[in-house]
Amino acid sequence: MTKDAAEATAQTPDVSRVEMTQLVMPGDANARGNAFGGQILAWIDIAAAVAAGRYSGGSVVTAAFDDVHFIRPIRQGDVVIFKAQVNYVGRSSMEVGVRVEGEKWGAREGRYHALSAYTTFVALDNDGRPTPVPPMRAATDEDRRRCEDARRRMEERRERRSLKAGRLEGGGS
C-alpha cells in the first residue's frame, strides 16, 4: 500500500469506541459479594472484540489478554461500565484498551475506576487467516499519547515472546 493510499484509508480511534454496561447479579459474584474476576474478564473480552471489529470492519479473534490491573472490587448489585477503544494497529493486529468503572446502583455516588486491561486482537478474512487492518490516524493529543503508549507495550510483548521462544528452543523453562 502506498503512503497516499494508507493515508486515504486511515481511521481515527473514535470509530472503535464502545461503552457497554452490565449489572452484577448474584450469579456473577463470589461468596464475599465481589464480582468474579473471570466474569469481568469475559465482559472485557466482549467489549474489546466489538471495538476491534468496529475498527477492522470484520471478524476478529482475541490474540492476547494482558496488563490487567484490578484497582477496586466491584460489588454485587453495582453497575459496571466498560469503555473500550483501539489504541494502536499493526498489520493485522490491534491493541484495545478497556477501562472498567463501577457505579453503585441508585446511590448517585458517581463512578469509580475499578480496573484497566489491554487486549490484542487480530483481524481475520473469510478463510480465518489474518488480514490487514486500516492504518490509524491519531486525531487528538490523547489519541497520540494512547498510540505511543500502546506501541511501547506491543514492542514489550514482542520481546517477551522472543525471550520465551528462545527459552523453549533451548530447553529452559
C-alpha positions in Angstrom: 0.0 0.0 0.0 1.4 3.4 -0.9 1.7 6.2 1.6 -1.1 8.1 -0.1 -3.4 5.0 -0.1 -2.6 4.4 3.5 -3.5 8.0 4.4 -6.7 7.8 2.4 -7.9 4.7 4.3 -6.6 5.7 7.7 -9.1 5.8 10.5 -9.2 7.6 13.8 -9.6 5.6 17.1 -13.1 7.1 17.7 -14.6 4.7 15.1 -13.9 1.9 17.5 -15.2 3.3 20.7 -17.6 1.1 22.8 -19.4 1.7 26.0 -21.1 -1.4 27.4 -23.0 -1.7 30.7 -23.7 -4.7 32.9 -25.3 -5.2 36.2 -23.5 -7.6 38.7 -26.1 -10.2 39.6 -25.8 -12.8 42.3 -24.5 -15.4 39.9 -21.7 -13.1 38.8 -20.4 -12.7 42.4 -18.4 -14.8 44.9 -19.4 -15.6 48.5 -18.0 -12.2 49.6 -20.2 -10.3 47.2 -17.5 -9.3 44.8 -17.8 -9.8 41.1 -15.9 -12.8 39.9 -12.7 -11.7 38.2 -13.3 -14.2 35.4 -16.7 -12.7 34.7 -15.3 -9.2 34.5 -12.6 -10.5 32.1 -15.3 -12.2 29.9 -17.2 -8.9 29.7 -13.9 -7.1 28.9 -13.3 -9.5 26.1 -16.7 -8.8 24.6 -16.3 -5.0 24.7 -12.8 -5.2 23.3 -13.9 -7.6 20.5 -16.7 -5.1 19.5 -14.2 -2.2 19.4 -11.7 -4.2 17.3 -14.5 -5.4 15.0 -15.7 -1.9 14.5 -12.2 -0.7 13.7 -11.3 -3.5 11.3 -14.8 -3.8 9.7 -14.9 -7.6 10.1 -14.2 -10.6 12.2 -11.6 -10.6 14.9 -10.1 -13.0 17.4 -8.5 -12.5 20.8 -4.8 -13.0 20.5 -3.6 -11.8 23.9 -5.0 -10.5 27.2 -2.5 -8.8 29.4 -1.8 -6.0 31.7 -4.9 -6.4 33.7 -4.8 -4.1 36.8 -7.6 -4.7 39.4 -7.8 -1.4 41.4 -11.1 -1.8 43.3 -13.6 -4.6 43.7 -16.9 -4.4 42.0 -19.8 -5.5 44.3 -22.9 -7.5 43.6 -25.6 -5.0 42.6 -23.2 -2.5 41.2 -23.5 -1.3 37.6 -20.3 -2.0 35.6 -19.3 0.3 32.7 -16.8 -0.9 30.1 -15.1 1.7 27.9 -13.1 0.2 25.1 -11.2 1.6 22.1 -8.5 0.6 19.7 -5.2 2.3 20.8 -2.8 1.0 18.2 -2.8 -1.0 15.0 -0.1 -3.2 13.4 -0.6 -5.0 10.1 -3.5 -7.2 11.2 -3.4 -6.8 15.0 -4.9 -4.1 17.2 -4.4 -3.2 20.8 -7.6 -2.4 22.6 -7.6 -0.7 25.9 -10.5 -1.2 28.2 -11.3 0.9 31.3 -13.8 -0.6 33.7 -15.8 1.6 36.0 -18.3 0.7 38.7 -21.3 2.6 39.9 -23.4 2.0 43.0 -26.9 1.2 41.9 -29.2 4.1 42.6 -26.7 5.7 45.1 -25.7 8.6 42.8 -22.2 8.4 44.3 -20.6 8.7 41.0 -18.4 6.2 39.1 -15.2 4.7 40.4 -12.3 3.2 38.4 -12.3 -0.5 39.1 -9.7 -1.8 36.7 -8.0 -1.5 33.3 -6.9 -4.0 30.8 -5.1 -4.2 27.4 -6.0 -6.9 24.9 -4.7 -7.7 21.4 -7.0 -8.8 18.6 -6.2 -10.0 15.1 -8.5 -9.2 12.1 -9.5 -12.3 10.1 -10.6 -12.8 6.5 -13.4 -15.1 5.4 -11.0 -18.1 5.5 -10.0 -17.3 9.1 -6.5 -16.0 8.2 -5.0 -12.7 9.4 -5.9 -9.8 7.2 -4.7 -6.2 7.2 -6.5 -3.5 9.1 -6.7 0.2 8.1 -3.8 2.3 9.4 -4.6 4.6 12.4 -4.6 8.3 12.3 -4.4 9.9 15.7 -6.6 13.0 15.7 -6.0 14.3 19.2 -3.2 14.7 21.7 -4.9 12.0 23.8 -5.0 9.6 20.7 -1.3 10.2 20.1 -0.5 9.5 23.8 -2.5 6.3 23.8 -1.0 5.2 20.5 2.6 5.8 21.6 2.0 4.0 25.0 0.4 1.1 23.1 3.3 1.0 20.6 5.7 0.6 23.5 3.5 -2.2 25.0 3.4 -4.0 21.7 7.2 -3.9 21.5 7.5 -5.3 25.0 5.1 -8.1 24.1 7.2 -9.0 21.1 10.3 -9.0 23.3 8.7 -11.3 25.9 7.5 -13.7 23.1 11.0 -13.7 21.7 12.6 -14.5 25.1 10.0 -17.2 25.8 10.6 -18.8 22.3 14.4 -18.7 23.0 13.9 -20.5 26.3 11.6 -23.1 24.7 14.1 -23.8 21.9 17.0 -24.1 24.4 15.0 -26.4 26.6 14.8 -24.0 29.5 11.7 -23.1 31.5 
